Amino acid sequence: MNLKELLLKGQNFIALLNQFRIDAKDLIIKDENLIFLGQERGKNDIVKESVCIEGRNNEGLISLFGTLHYNLLSKLAVFEMQSAEKMSLPN
């Protein structure tokens, strides 16, 4: 299961996407494949990483910046948003 699927299991994350009118199919977690590189599994199975999540809506591109909290053992992911940026697409 990838991070996107884990985040979409949470009602708060779905509410955040709805707030910005982002469809889940248009969602990309930037550098998702790099998030776990160099993470050592051991005593601490919780990853805390700054991420950018991009999505599209009718108005353009939305970038959500924040912290991803991911528990490797229980396969839970939470996104804590710090800011958002909207970029209009050219007509």
Secondary structure, 3 states (H helix, E strand, C coil): CCHHHHHCCCHHHHHHHHHCCCCHHHCEECCHHHCCCCCCCCCCCEEEEEEEEEEEECCEEEEEEEEEEEECCCCEEEEEEEEEEEEECCC
